[in-house]
Amino acid sequence: MPTLIQVELPAVLRLHAGIASHYPIPLVVEAPVTLAAVIRALESAHPALCNTLRDPATGRRRALVRFFAGGADISHQPLDAPIPEAITQGREPLLILGAIAGG
């Protein structure tokens, strides 16, 4: 059964995908709701995001992309791990951010 979640993207990814709104993006995700399912749903709804969140060769999360749920960094969880209930029940959005690197 599909689940409606809210996703917050950084401005640069919103611009790249042509998303004008600064509000959380409603996204229908097929069960089971995992990070991999969220990425697939985002790429399907916004094809310009294909290959921006994960490496096309390996399917792994890109090193400078982070996922946050409930204030916790869930980026290092397996992509097939379930998303926290607070996200799937609509109490809070899934945050996707770009990490800052450099010296």
N, C-alpha and C positions, 0 to 999 in steps of 0.2 A: 504494500500500500504506500503510495507517495506521501511524503511529509513536506510541509511548507516550513522553511527556515528563513532567517534573515541573515544576510552576509554584508559585512562592511569591508570595502576595498579602499586602498589608498588612492589619492587623487590621480596619480600617474596611471594606474590601471583603469580607473574610471574613464579618463581621457582616452586612453588607448582603445577601450571597448566602446566608446561613444555613449557612455552613460552620463547624462547631464545631472541627475539628481545627486544630492549629497546625503540623502537618507539611506538607511540600510536597504539592500536590494532583496526583494522577496524572491525565493528560489525554491522550486519544487524538486525534491530529491527522492529518487527511488530507494526503497528499503533494500538492504539495511543501510542506514544513514552513517556513512563513514567519510573520512577525508577524501578518499578516492572517489566516492559517489558525488560529493560536493564539487570536486574539481571537474568531473565529467559533466555534471549539470551546468556549471558555470561555462565550460567550453561549448556546450551545446546551445545554451541561451545567448552566449556572446562569443562567437567564433574567433574574434580578434584576440581573445585570451588564450587560444590554443598554444601550447608550448611555453607559456609565460610563467606558469606556476610549477610545472614539472618538466624535467628533461625528456624530450621525445624519444631518445635512444634507450634510456633506462626506465622511464616512468616514475623516477624518484623525484621528490620535492626538490626544487632548486635551492641551493645552499642559502641564498639571501632572502628566501620567502619564509615567513613565520605565520603560524596559526595560533590564535588565542581563544580560549573558552573559559569563562568564569574567572578571568584574570590570570589564568595559568597558561603557560606556553605548552601547547600540545604538539608542537612541530616534530618532535622526535619520536612520537608514537608511530606505530606502523600505519600506513595509509588505509589499511583495512580494519583498523580499530574503530569501535563505535564512537560516535560523537556524544559528548555529555548530554544528559537529559535536559538541562536548562536550555540548550540550543534546540533540540528536537521538539520541545514543548513550547517554544516561542517566548520563553521568559527573557532571553538575551540573544544578541546576534553572535555569529562566528566572525571574529576579526581576522582579516588577512592583511599582514603588513610586510613591507620590505625592510630587511635589516640594513643598518648603516655599517659600512666597512671602511676601513682606511686608517691612516695613522696620523 
